[in-house]
């Protein structure tokens, strides 16, 4: 498995959008707007690949000079539980640290809270609904 940063508009980015749609949006009956995808131009786009096939992805979006937000973490259904998410988390945290961020935050689906807690993320505040799913803000200080 290879982890790498992707370029917005590249072939790999197109694969990333497709994976995110299949895993996160399609089950909810949702799509991506052109504006939403265009806004990712300044984000840090991360992909996990097996040969030329994307098997996982996530995005880091700058919140302010000290905080970035992890979004759109997805792993192919048939590849879940194989350490891909863990590898992407470590990769994303290292990139965030290298960029000078002190905190990584996210809107975690309630079904994923246990996964993120294993890596030191803590729930901040009450549950809320986003894209028709219960979420919690989770946060970790990057050392």
NORQUIVEN-V894788 format. One line per field, one symbol per residue. phi: phi as a letter, one per 40 degrees, with the letter a starting at -180 (. if undefined). psi: psi as a letter, one per 20 degrees, with the letter a starting at -180 (. if undefined). A space follows every 10 residues. Layout:
phi->???
psi->???
This chain:
phi->.bbacbcdgc dccdcccccc cccbcdccgb bbcdcdcccc dcccbbbbbb gbbcbaaabb bccacbbbbc bfcabddcbc gbgccccccc cccccdcccg cbbbbabccd cbdddcccbg cbcbgccabb fgbcbbcbaa ccb
psi->pppqqqppir ghgghggggg ggghgghikr apqhgghhii hjroppqpqo cjppiqrrqp ppgaiipqpp qlpqppgjiq jjjgggghgg ggggggghij qhqprrnpqh iighghhhjj qqpoarqrpp ljqprqpqqp pp.
